[in-house]
């Protein structure tokens, strides 16, 4: 379950920021996660609760913002929403595309005190 490792990395970022910015507690954390990030959201939520116990983020409210997947078609230069990584372009039917959004896994912001 790599979600545990992801949460441990997030915890490390929060601890590093607490030292740099001199805060004691993280009360809320917002993550942006794309559909192609390969993250199981329920496993992430469970892992987050486990990893934050007894830390500066204990009781932290985790909010996940699910982003949209987008791609750019190389032949017709159209930008479009994509449900699956290998969907064809809705305009020309080409499979030659570059995914431009949907692989995100990042901390958007956090509330601290």
N, CA and C atoms as a LAMMPS dump frame, in Angstrom:
ITEM: TIMESTEP
0
ITEM: NUMBER OF ATOMS
339
ITEM: BOX BOUNDS ff ff ff
-5.0000000000000000e+02 5.0000000000000000e+02
-5.0000000000000000e+02 5.0000000000000000e+02
-5.0000000000000000e+02 5.0000000000000000e+02
ITEM: ATOMS id mol type element x y z
1 1 1 N 0.856 -1.172 0
2 1 2 C 0 0 0
3 1 3 C 0.899 1.231 0
4 2 1 N 1.084 1.84 -1.162
5 2 2 C 1.962 3.004 -1.247
6 2 3 C 1.314 4.27 -0.686
7 3 1 N 0.023 4.242 -0.402
8 3 2 C -0.637 5.386 0.214
9 3 3 C -0.035 5.712 1.584
10 4 1 N 0.418 4.701 2.297
11 4 2 C 1.077 4.922 3.589
12 4 3 C 2.37 5.713 3.383
13 5 1 N 3.144 5.34 2.385
14 5 2 C 4.39 6.062 2.085
15 5 3 C 4.094 7.496 1.65
16 6 1 N 3.027 7.683 0.898
17 6 2 C 2.63 9.033 0.488
18 6 3 C 2.316 9.868 1.722
19 7 1 N 1.553 9.306 2.643
20 7 2 C 1.189 10.033 3.87
21 7 3 C 2.405 10.329 4.731
22 8 1 N 3.354 9.415 4.775
23 8 2 C 4.586 9.668 5.525
24 8 3 C 5.362 10.832 4.898
25 9 1 N 5.371 10.906 3.587
26 9 2 C 6.03 12.028 2.905
27 9 3 C 5.307 13.342 3.177
28 10 1 N 3.978 13.31 3.16
29 10 2 C 3.196 14.503 3.475
30 10 3 C 3.488 14.952 4.902
31 11 1 N 3.56 13.998 5.811
32 11 2 C 3.857 14.314 7.215
33 11 3 C 5.226 14.976 7.33
34 12 1 N 6.193 14.493 6.577
35 12 2 C 7.535 15.079 6.585
36 12 3 C 7.497 16.53 6.105
37 13 1 N 6.718 16.793 5.069
38 13 2 C 6.579 18.164 4.565
39 13 3 C 5.968 19.054 5.644
40 14 1 N 4.926 18.566 6.319
41 14 2 C 4.288 19.359 7.373
42 14 3 C 5.264 19.643 8.516
43 15 1 N 6.048 18.647 8.908
44 15 2 C 7.036 18.855 9.98
45 15 3 C 8.108 19.85 9.559
46 16 1 N 8.584 19.728 8.325
47 16 2 C 9.594 20.667 7.825
48 16 3 C 9.047 22.093 7.802
49 17 1 N 7.813 22.253 7.338
50 17 2 C 7.211 23.578 7.282
51 17 3 C 6.967 24.146 8.679
52 18 1 N 6.612 23.271 9.631
53 18 2 C 6.405 23.72 11.016
54 18 3 C 7.699 24.312 11.581
55 19 1 N 8.824 23.689 11.276
56 19 2 C 10.112 24.205 11.738
57 19 3 C 10.446 25.528 11.055
58 20 1 N 10.239 25.597 9.737
59 20 2 C 10.583 26.795 8.98
60 20 3 C 9.679 27.973 9.305
61 21 1 N 8.388 27.698 9.516
62 21 2 C 7.424 28.787 9.679
63 21 3 C 6.922 28.933 11.11
64 22 1 N 7.462 28.133 12.012
65 22 2 C 7.191 28.235 13.443
66 22 3 C 5.703 28.141 13.795
67 23 1 N 5.094 27.004 13.427
68 23 2 C 3.738 26.732 13.886
69 23 3 C 3.739 25.399 14.61
70 24 1 N 2.699 25.179 15.415
71 24 2 C 2.651 24.016 16.296
72 24 3 C 1.67 22.94 15.879
73 25 1 N 0.661 23.313 15.091
74 25 2 C -0.404 22.36 14.778
75 25 3 C -0.953 22.603 13.372
76 26 1 N -1.245 21.525 12.675
77 26 2 C -1.924 21.596 11.378
78 26 3 C -3.356 21.133 11.616
79 27 1 N -4.312 22.031 11.392
80 27 2 C -5.715 21.691 11.651
81 27 3 C -6.452 21.225 10.393
82 28 1 N -5.973 21.615 9.22
83 28 2 C -6.624 21.186 7.972
84 28 3 C -5.582 21.12 6.862
85 29 1 N -5.749 20.155 5.994
86 29 2 C -4.843 19.959 4.867
87 29 3 C -5.679 19.687 3.63
88 30 1 N -5.376 20.402 2.547
89 30 2 C -6.079 20.16 1.278
90 30 3 C -5.076 19.629 0.264
91 31 1 N -5.439 18.491 -0.322
92 31 2 C -4.618 17.855 -1.352
93 31 3 C -5.336 17.897 -2.682
94 32 1 N -4.594 18.123 -3.753
95 32 2 C -5.124 17.98 -5.108
96 32 3 C -4.621 16.652 -5.656
97 33 1 N -5.555 15.822 -6.089
98 33 2 C -5.188 14.509 -6.605
99 33 3 C -5.918 14.272 -7.917
100 34 1 N -5.169 13.927 -8.946
101 34 2 C -5.746 13.654 -10.257
102 34 3 C -6.129 12.192 -10.406
103 35 1 N -7.009 11.908 -11.351
104 35 2 C -7.459 10.533 -11.543
105 35 3 C -6.367 9.58 -12.036
106 36 1 N -5.298 10.11 -12.585
107 36 2 C -4.199 9.269 -13.067
108 36 3 C -3.028 9.221 -12.081
109 37 1 N -3.216 9.705 -10.868
110 37 2 C -2.143 9.72 -9.869
111 37 3 C -1.898 8.338 -9.27
112 38 1 N -2.829 7.416 -9.461
113 38 2 C -2.645 6.066 -8.943
114 38 3 C -2.827 5.968 -7.443
115 39 1 N -3.72 6.783 -6.895
116 39 2 C -3.942 6.809 -5.453
117 39 3 C -5.357 6.316 -5.155
118 40 1 N -5.454 5.365 -4.24
119 40 2 C -6.751 4.89 -3.752
120 40 3 C -7.139 5.816 -2.604
121 41 1 N -8.206 6.592 -2.788
122 41 2 C -8.549 7.645 -1.832
123 41 3 C -8.9 7.118 -0.447
124 42 1 N -9.632 6.021 -0.359
125 42 2 C -9.979 5.482 0.963
126 42 3 C -8.734 4.985 1.697
127 43 1 N -7.821 4.364 0.971
128 43 2 C -6.564 3.914 1.581
129 43 3 C -5.734 5.117 2.028
130 44 1 N -5.773 6.192 1.25
131 44 2 C -5.049 7.407 1.627
132 44 3 C -5.632 8.008 2.906
133 45 1 N -6.944 8.087 3.004
134 45 2 C -7.593 8.64 4.196
135 45 3 C -7.257 7.802 5.44
136 46 1 N -7.325 6.486 5.303
137 46 2 C -6.984 5.597 6.409
138 46 3 C -5.53 5.799 6.825
139 47 1 N -4.642 5.795 5.84
140 47 2 C -3.209 5.96 6.113
141 47 3 C -2.913 7.31 6.759
142 48 1 N -3.603 8.352 6.324
143 48 2 C -3.398 9.682 6.881
144 48 3 C -3.753 9.694 8.366
145 49 1 N -4.868 9.062 8.717
146 49 2 C -5.264 8.989 10.132
147 49 3 C -4.22 8.248 10.965
148 50 1 N -3.678 7.175 10.414
149 50 2 C -2.675 6.388 11.132
150 50 3 C -1.372 7.178 11.294
151 51 1 N -0.899 7.772 10.222
152 51 2 C 0.389 8.467 10.223
153 51 3 C 0.371 9.722 11.095
154 52 1 N -0.768 10.399 11.189
155 52 2 C -0.811 11.66 11.93
156 52 3 C -1.065 11.493 13.431
157 53 1 N -1.371 10.294 13.874
158 53 2 C -1.601 10.086 15.32
159 53 3 C -0.355 10.46 16.121
160 54 1 N -0.568 11.261 17.155
161 54 2 C 0.534 11.653 18.026
162 54 3 C 1.49 12.663 17.421
163 55 1 N 1.089 13.329 16.351
164 55 2 C 1.953 14.305 15.677
165 55 3 C 1.316 15.683 15.715
166 56 1 N 1.981 16.646 15.114
167 56 2 C 1.448 17.995 15.026
168 56 3 C 0.204 18.074 14.147
169 57 1 N -0.118 16.999 13.455
170 57 2 C -1.298 16.975 12.584
171 57 3 C -2.393 16.046 13.11
172 58 1 N -2.278 15.622 14.357
173 58 2 C -3.319 14.743 14.907
174 58 3 C -4.655 15.484 14.889
175 59 1 N -5.677 14.822 14.396
176 59 2 C -7.004 15.428 14.289
177 59 3 C -7.165 16.346 13.087
178 60 1 N -6.161 16.421 12.261
179 60 2 C -6.189 17.279 11.076
180 60 3 C -7.307 16.83 10.129
181 61 1 N -8.052 17.801 9.626
182 61 2 C -9.098 17.517 8.647
183 61 3 C -8.447 17.417 7.272
184 62 1 N -8.603 16.264 6.62
185 62 2 C -8.04 16.046 5.297
186 62 3 C -9.126 16.271 4.252
187 63 1 N -8.88 17.196 3.342
188 63 2 C -9.801 17.44 2.228
189 63 3 C -9.078 17.086 0.933
190 64 1 N -9.715 16.262 0.127
191 64 2 C -9.141 15.869 -1.157
192 64 3 C -9.913 16.564 -2.264
193 65 1 N -9.199 17.294 -3.091
194 65 2 C -9.781 17.95 -4.253
195 65 3 C -9.397 17.108 -5.46
196 66 1 N -10.379 16.483 -6.067
197 66 2 C -10.117 15.639 -7.23
198 66 3 C -10.093 16.517 -8.473
199 67 1 N -8.965 16.498 -9.17
200 67 2 C -8.807 17.325 -10.365
201 67 3 C -9.276 16.564 -11.6
202 68 1 N -9.449 17.296 -12.661
203 68 2 C -9.908 16.735 -13.938
204 68 3 C -8.708 16.321 -14.784
205 69 1 N -8.874 15.238 -15.511
206 69 2 C -7.829 14.818 -16.45
207 69 3 C -8.068 15.512 -17.787
208 70 1 N -6.983 16.035 -18.372
209 70 2 C -7.057 16.715 -19.667
210 70 3 C -5.911 16.218 -20.537
211 71 1 N -6.119 16.325 -21.831
212 71 2 C -5.083 15.918 -22.781
213 71 3 C -5.082 16.892 -23.954
214 72 1 N -3.969 16.871 -24.673
215 72 2 C -3.799 17.705 -25.859
216 72 3 C -3.547 16.782 -27.033
217 73 1 N -4.335 16.939 -28.086
218 73 2 C -4.213 16.1 -29.286
219 73 3 C -3.099 16.647 -30.177
220 74 1 N -2.156 15.805 -30.51
221 74 2 C -1.034 16.244 -31.347
222 74 3 C -1.466 16.568 -32.783
223 75 1 N -2.254 15.718 -33.47
224 75 2 C -2.631 16.043 -34.844
225 75 3 C -3.522 17.276 -35.008
226 76 1 N -4.531 17.449 -34.149
227 76 2 C -5.463 18.572 -34.366
228 76 3 C -5.3 19.708 -33.352
229 77 1 N -4.387 19.557 -32.411
230 77 2 C -4.055 20.601 -31.434
231 77 3 C -5.237 21.035 -30.571
232 78 1 N -6.126 20.106 -30.262
233 78 2 C -7.265 20.401 -29.388
234 78 3 C -6.951 19.955 -27.963
235 79 1 N -7.43 20.731 -27.002
236 79 2 C -7.341 20.378 -25.59
237 79 3 C -8.693 19.802 -25.203
238 80 1 N -8.704 18.656 -24.488
239 80 2 C -9.985 18.035 -24.165
240 80 3 C -9.919 17.265 -22.854
241 81 1 N -11.123 17.07 -22.261
242 81 2 C -11.278 16.247 -21.067
243 81 3 C -11.098 14.788 -21.471
244 82 1 N -10.418 14.027 -20.63
245 82 2 C -10.2 12.611 -20.91
246 82 3 C -10.589 11.798 -19.673
247 83 1 N -11.355 10.727 -19.899
248 83 2 C -11.762 9.853 -18.807
249 83 3 C -10.741 8.748 -18.558
250 84 1 N -10.187 8.214 -19.621
251 84 2 C -9.184 7.15 -19.543
252 84 3 C -7.937 7.615 -20.281
253 85 1 N -6.803 7.153 -19.818
254 85 2 C -5.532 7.593 -20.39
255 85 3 C -5.434 7.38 -21.902
256 86 1 N -6.066 6.366 -22.43
257 86 2 C -5.931 6.064 -23.856
258 86 3 C -7.213 6.302 -24.643
259 87 1 N -8.039 7.236 -24.186
260 87 2 C -9.219 7.631 -24.949
261 87 3 C -8.782 8.373 -26.211
262 88 1 N -9.545 8.235 -27.301
263 88 2 C -9.209 8.982 -28.516
264 88 3 C -9.649 10.44 -28.405
265 89 1 N -9.106 11.272 -29.25
266 89 2 C -9.513 12.67 -29.337
267 89 3 C -10.97 12.716 -29.785
268 90 1 N -11.821 13.471 -29.105
269 90 2 C -13.23 13.538 -29.501
270 90 3 C -13.447 14.277 -30.82
271 91 1 N -12.463 15.071 -31.268
272 91 2 C -12.618 15.814 -32.524
273 91 3 C -12.147 15.032 -33.743
274 92 1 N -10.941 14.449 -33.663
275 92 2 C -10.383 13.791 -34.852
276 92 3 C -10.231 12.284 -34.702
277 93 1 N -10.411 11.749 -33.488
278 93 2 C -10.312 10.307 -33.266
279 93 3 C -8.895 9.785 -33.088
280 94 1 N -7.913 10.655 -33.115
281 94 2 C -6.514 10.24 -32.968
282 94 3 C -6.223 9.775 -31.549
283 95 1 N -5.284 8.853 -31.458
284 95 2 C -4.808 8.398 -30.15
285 95 3 C -3.463 9.034 -29.795
286 96 1 N -2.99 9.934 -30.643
287 96 2 C -1.729 10.618 -30.389
288 96 3 C -2.017 11.846 -29.528
289 97 1 N -1.857 11.675 -28.23
290 97 2 C -2.154 12.783 -27.33
291 97 3 C -1.138 12.833 -26.201
292 98 1 N -1.102 13.991 -25.577
293 98 2 C -0.241 14.224 -24.424
294 98 3 C -1.143 14.569 -23.251
295 99 1 N -1.067 13.802 -22.172
296 99 2 C -1.835 14.114 -20.972
297 99 3 C -1.242 15.389 -20.368
298 100 1 N -2.096 16.392 -20.138
299 100 2 C -1.63 17.677 -19.615
300 100 3 C -2.071 17.927 -18.172
301 101 1 N -3.042 17.166 -17.699
302 101 2 C -3.507 17.305 -16.315
303 101 3 C -4.149 15.993 -15.895
304 102 1 N -4.081 15.712 -14.602
305 102 2 C -4.701 14.505 -14.076
306 102 3 C -3.743 13.597 -13.335
307 103 1 N -2.465 13.928 -13.355
308 103 2 C -1.463 13.127 -12.646
309 103 3 C -1.029 13.799 -11.345
310 104 1 N -1.722 14.878 -10.958
311 104 2 C -1.333 15.671 -9.799
312 104 3 C -1.481 14.887 -8.494
313 105 1 N -0.572 15.149 -7.612
314 105 2 C -0.654 14.715 -6.216
315 105 3 C 0.166 15.741 -5.451
316 106 1 N -0.522 16.775 -4.961
317 106 2 C 0.204 17.869 -4.322
318 106 3 C -0.595 18.473 -3.183
319 107 1 N 0.145 19.066 -2.272
320 107 2 C -0.463 19.812 -1.181
321 107 3 C -0.886 21.16 -1.732
322 108 1 N -2.172 21.443 -1.652
323 108 2 C -2.667 22.744 -2.113
324 108 3 C -2.441 23.792 -1.037
325 109 1 N -2.882 23.489 0.191
326 109 2 C -2.643 24.396 1.305
327 109 3 C -2.942 23.691 2.61
328 110 1 N -2.598 24.353 3.711
329 110 2 C -2.896 23.809 5.021
330 110 3 C -3.199 24.949 5.988
331 111 1 N -4.089 24.666 6.944
332 111 2 C -4.405 25.613 7.995
333 111 3 C -3.585 25.243 9.217
334 112 1 N -2.903 26.223 9.754
335 112 2 C -1.999 25.956 10.893
336 112 3 C -2.253 26.943 12.02
337 113 1 N -1.777 26.591 13.192
338 113 2 C -1.801 27.522 14.318
339 113 3 C -0.679 27.162 15.266
